[in-house]
Amino acid sequence: MKEVHGSTNLAVKDIQIDSRKVSKDSVFVAIRGEQVDGHKFIDKAIELGAVVIVCETLPTKLNDAITYLQVNNSHEAVAYMAHNFYDEPSAKIKLVGVTGTNGKTTIATVLFKLFSQLGYTCGLISTVQNQVAEEIIPATHTTPDAVSLNALLKHMLDKGCTHVFMECSSHAIHQHRITGLNFAGAIFSNITHDHLDYHKTFEEYIKVKKSFFDSLSSSAFAISNRDDKRGEVMLQNTHAKKFYYSLKTVAEFKGKILDNALTGLQMMVNNIEVHFRLIGEFNAYNLLAVYGAAICLGEKSDEVLTALSLLNGAEGRFDYMISNQFVIGIIDYAHTPDALQNVLLTIKKLRKGHEQVITVVGCGGDRDKTKRPIMAQTACDLSDRVILTSDNPRTEDPNVILNDMQVGLTSAAKRKYISIADRKEAIKTAVSFAKSEDIILVAGKGHEKYQDINGTKFPFDDKEVLKEMFDLLNR
């Protein structure tokens, strides 16, 4: 706290970071965002009834009827305020955070399903959705803002949740959305090229992820992927109890793939043979992370593995269907070069050898442009045919994004791809190319039910569109 002006002996009704939501007896916290500076709306918040203003820069003219709290960092301040205002809900549940470039949603979702299967009342905070036992709450961000997050945790606690599993994005860590929370444990999946539009450098991206583990208490556990070259770096300064999972080297939670097929994974997990419904090496890692967290939370190994063997993954993560002509369609959220490579390598291992792999992929607008040509090259390297298309163009021209993806493609890659900006037409074209037993991958959007174009979210569901095209093929 830098300065206080006015009385602190006040009863307040709520905390708001959006001036439009302020009402009588609110606390308004002025936050400097990427697009909007909340300091510009202090007068508006007072007009609507705010009695306390928290800000980094005090207004030039102060209102004698208002209490002003000047702080160094509004993001950090509101996180602690929200934690205290909602009576520290995270301290009364077992909260587990999952971070990393890929795998966060699957790990958090499977943990939620596992602990629900084991008889606990659980909460889930993820990219796909937030869930309180059977109640589903649509998700707007991977990790909500600090006020919404603490309110949601309090709601989960009031509904009887004992365990909550949450994705922790790099944005959320950097913007202090999870600051002040009490984590029972944290999981690191992997780190690859992503979000450099926000973090600017890969080193900064790593540093932000690592800060999550640095902040854990000695009573927490930290689980990391030892096969990721930065897996040990993530935990080097943590106070938490350290554990590792691996397919390739010594670890507390050791796995070995015995068989990887469309019917699932046959694995050895800590010398116990298990069949899982999830598919692919990347899911072998996700399953080991889930298994490790369950053991750290005090569950019995045999009960955990039995329950895990019955579970499916998250929606839009290697989600597949088969047409009447035996064309295989796979929907996956892969929107980074590494995630796309993982999915295509998994498909390669599932092939018998004669099938075509046809990939439909795009890149989001107003996001990291450096990964666009890498995504296109990766798709061409690991596919027989590629259709470059629109993803969520947001405010960018889809054709400009497609041009960015094509820059620098090798001559071999250039012979494999075509560009179709209309995503539905691209999926339709992929289906028209396919013969029996060919595999179509539609990548990038996964669970999303919309396409973001110039600020409007138009209904669009890759899975439903692919199903529609399969139905037309069946006629």
N, C-alpha and C positions, 0 to 999 in steps of 0.2 A: 504494500500500500504506500503510495507516494504522498497523497494529501486527502484530508477529509474536510468537507464543508457542510455544516448542518448537523442535525441530530441523528444519532445512530439508534436511538431508542424508539424504533418504529415497528409497527405490525405491517407486513407486506403480504400480498395475496399470491403473487406468482413472479416468475422471472421470465423475461422475454428478450429475445435478440432480434425480433422482427417488430419494428415500430407499429406496424398495422395491427398487431395482436395485443397491443397494450390497452389496458383499461384501468379503472380506478384502483389505486394502491398497488400498481405493478412496480417491479424493478426493471428498468430498461438498461441493458448492457450494449454499449455501442462497440461494434466489432468492425474492424477493417477487413473486408473480404476481397476476393480477386476482382469482382466487378463493382461492388457497392461498399461505400464507407458509411457505417452506421452512425458516425458522428454527425452526419448531415441531417439526421432525423431526430436529434435530441429535442428540439423545440416541438416537433410533431408529437413525440412521445409524452412530453409534459402536457400538451393540450389534451391528449387522450386520457390523462389521469396518472401518469407515472409519478411516484413520490421519491424514488431513488434513481439516480443516474450513475452508472459505472462507465468510465471512459478512460482512454489513454491521454487525451488532450482535453483540458477543461475549456468550456465555452468562454469567450471573452467577457460576457455578461452573465453573472450567476443570479438565479432566482432564489430569493431568501426563503421561500416556502419549500424548496427542494433540497434534498441531501445529495451531495456529489461525492463520489469516491473515485479518486484518480489512481489508476494502476499502471504497472509497466506493460502488462500484456492482457488484453481483454479476453482473449481466447482461454488463457490459463485461468484467469480469475473466475470466469463464468463456469468453468468445469468444476472447480472447488465449491463454488456457491451452489451449483445444482446438486452436487453430491450431498452437501450438508442440508440443503432445503428439503430434499426428499428423504432425509434421515438415513443416509448412507446405505442404500439398499444392497449394493454390491458386497458389503461386509457381512451380509446375512444369508448369502447364497454362495454356492460354489460356481464362480464365474471363470470360464476358460476362454482365452482369446487365441485366435488363429491368424497368423500373418504369413506373408510370402507372396510371390508373384502369381503362382498357379496353385490350385488345390484348396484354397481357403474355403470355398463354398461347399465342396464335397466333404471335406474333413468336418466342418461345423455341422452340416446337415446329417451326416452319418452318425456323429456323436449324439446329436439330438434324437435321432431314431433309435440308436442303441440304448441310451439311458431311459428313453420312454419304454422300450421293450423290456428293460430290466425292472420296470415298475416305478420309476421316478416321475414326478411332474416336472417338466422341463420347459425352458425357453430357448428360442433360436433367434439370432439377429444376423441376417445374411443378405447377400445381394439379391437373391431370389425373393425372399419374403421374411417377415418377422412372424414368429409363431409362439403363442402362449398356450401350452398343452394342445387342445384341438382348435383354438381360436387363431385364425390367420389374419395378419395385419400386413397390407402391402408395404413393400420397402421402396423408399425413394432414393436412398443412398446406401452404399455398402455398410457404412457405419453412420448412424444418425448424429446430429449435433448434440453437444453435451447436455443441454436441457432436455431435449426429446429422449435422449438415451437414458438419463437418470429417471425420467418419468416412466419410461417403458420398463426399466428394471424394477421400479417400485410397483408397477402394475403386475409384473410377473411374480414378485414376492407376495403381493396381496392375493394372487390367484393360487398360491401354494407351491410355486416353483422352488425346487431345491437346487437345481443345476441350470445354468444358462451357458450356451455356447455361442460365441460371437466372432464374426469376421472383424479383423482390425486392419483396415486399409492404411497404406502409407500416408494418404491425405489426412486420415483421422488421427494418426499418431502425431504428425507434424502440426496439425491445427488444434492440438490439445483436447480433442473430443473425448478421449478416454483417460485424460489426466485425472488423478484423484481416485480412480476406481480401485477396488481391492480385487486383484486377480488371484484365484487359487492356483492357476497354471496358465502357461502359454506354449504355443506350438509354432515352430518355424518349418515351412514346407520347402521352399526353394527361393532363389532370387535370380531373375533374368531381366532382360531389356524391356522396360515398361515405364510409363509415366514420366518420361524425361521432358515432356512439355511442362510439367509442374516442378520437378526436382532439379531440372537443368543438367545435372551430371549423374552418372551411375554411382559415383562415390557418395554423393549426397543421399541418393535413394537408399543405399546400403546403410549409411549412418542413421537415417531415420528409422529403418526397420530395427536396427540394433538397439536403438534407444528404448524401445519397448521392453526388451529383455533386461537392459541396464536398470530399469525402474522397478523391477519385480522385488518383492520382499523375500527374506530368507525362509519364510514359511511356505512359499510357493514352489511349484516345480516348473522347469523349463525343458521342453523336448525339441530336439533339432535333428534335421536330416544330415547325417554324417556323410552321405554320398554327394551332397552339394558342396562345392569347394569353399563356400563361405559358411557352411553349417556350424563349424566349430568357432569361427570368428564371432558369430551371433551371440554365443554364450560366454565369451571369454571374460566379460566384466559383470556378469549377472551375480546377484546374491542368492538366487534361487537354486534349488537342488537340480543338478544337470543330468539329463538322460538323452540318449541318441537312438535313432532307428536307422536301419541300413539293409540294403540287399547285397552289398558288395564287400563289407568289412565288418569288423567286430563292433557290436553295439548291444545295449541292453535289450533292445527290441529288434531281433534279427529275422529277416525273411528270405525265402528262396522261392522263385517261381518254378513250379514243376510243369505246369501246362497253362497256356494262355490262348483261349478260344472264345468264339462268340457265345459259348455257353457259360463263360466265366473264367475265373482264375483258380487253379489248383496250386496251393502254396504250403510251404513249411513256415510256420511262425513259432519261433522259439522251440523248434524241434517237434512241433505238433502239426500234423497234416490237416489242412482245412480246404474246403471248396467254397469260394465266394461267388456271388452273382455279378459283382463288378468286373469290368474287363480292362485289361491293359496294364503295362508296367507302371504307368503313372498312378493308377489306382492301387497297385500293390504298395506303393509308397504311402498313399493316403490311408490305406487300411492299417499299415504299421503305425502311423501317427495316431490314429483313433485307438488302436489297441494299447499303445503306450500310455495315452492319456487316461484310458479306463483303468489300467493297472495303477497308475499314479493316484487316481481318485479312490483307490481301495477296493476295486472289484476283483473277483476271482477269474483267473485266466480261462478256465474251461467254460465258465458261464458266458464270458465276453465273446469268445470265439464261436460258441454255439449260436449266440444271438446275432453276431456279425454275419454269419454264413447265410442268414435268412433275409438280409437287408439289400435294398436297391440304393443307388446313389441319388444325387440331386438332379432335378429336372434340367434338361438342356445340357447335361454333361454326358457325352457319349450315349445319347438317347437314340435308339435305332428302331427301325421298322422294316418290314419286308413286303414287297408288292406281290401280287398274284403271279407276276412273271419272274419272281425270285430275284428282283433287283433289291439290293440292300441300301437303305437310306440311313445316314447317321447325322444327327444334329448335335453340334458341340459349340460351346461358348468360346472356344479358342480364339483369342483376339490379340495374342502376342506371338512373335516368331517362335519362341520356345514351346508354347502351348500347341501351336499348329503343328510344329515338328513332332511333338510327342504323340498327338492324335494320329498323324499320318504314319509314323513309325509303328504305332500299334496296329493300324490297319494293314500295313505291310506284313507284319508278323501273322495276321489272321488270314492272309490270302493263300490260296492254294497254288497260285502261279499264273493262271490264264485270265483272271478278271482284270478289267479296267478299273482304275480309281479315278473318279471324276470329282474335282474339288471346286466348290463355289465359295468364293471368299472376297471380302472387301476390307476396308479400313475406315474407322470412324473419323468424322470431320472435327476440326478444332481440337485435335489431340496430337500426340507425338508423331511428327511427320517422318522422323528418321527411320521408323520401323516399316514404313510402307513398301519400299522396294525389297526389303528383307522378307516380308510376308509373301510377296508375289514370287520371289525366287524360291523360297522354301516350298510353296505350293507346287511350283513347276518341277522342282527337283524330285519331289516325292509322289507326284501324280502322273497319270497318263494324259489327262486333259484337264485344263483349268479354265474356269470362267470367272474373270475378275468383275466384281459388281459393286453396287452401293451397299454400305452398311448403315450406320446412322450418320448421314452427311452433316447434320446440324446446320450451321450457317455457311458451309462451304459448298461449292459447285461439285457435284459427284464426279463430273468428268475431269476436273482438276485433280481430285484424289486418285482417280484411275490413272491419269498421266503420271503422277508421282510414283505409283506402284510399278509402272512399266519401265521407269528410268533405270538403266544399268542391267536389265535382264540379259543373260547370256543368249547367244544365238540359238542354242538348243532349247532354252526356255521359251524363246519367242515363237518357236514352232508349235508349242503346246497350248497356248492360251488364246482366248478371245475376250473381248470386253463387252459387257451388256450392263448398262447403268441401272436399268429397271430390275430390281431384285427378284420380283415374281417371275419375270420373263427369263431371268438367268436360271432360276430353279427349274422352270418348265423346259428350257433348252437342255439342261443337264439330264433330265429324265428322258428327253427325246434321244439323246446320245446313247443311253444305257441299254445294254443287252442283259439277258438272264445271267445272274450271279455277279454282275458288275456292282461296284460300290460307289455310292454318291455321298460325299461329305459336304454338308452345308455348314460352314464355320462362321463364327464371329458374334452371333447374337444369342444362341442357346435358348434360355428360358424367356427372353424378352418377348413381350406381346405387342410391340410397337416399333415404328421406324421414326426417328427424330429428324424432321426436315424443317429447317428455318423456324425453330422454336415451337413447332406443333408436333405432337406425338400421334401419328396416324396408326390405326390398328394394323399390325403385321406380326404373324406368328410363323416362323420358319417351319415348324413341325406341321402346322395345319396346311400351309401352302404345299409342302412336300406331299402330304397325305392326299390333298386335292389333286395334285398332278399324277400321283400313283393311281387314284381312282379313275382319272381320265384315260390313263394307260390301260387300265383293266377293262374298259368298255369295248 
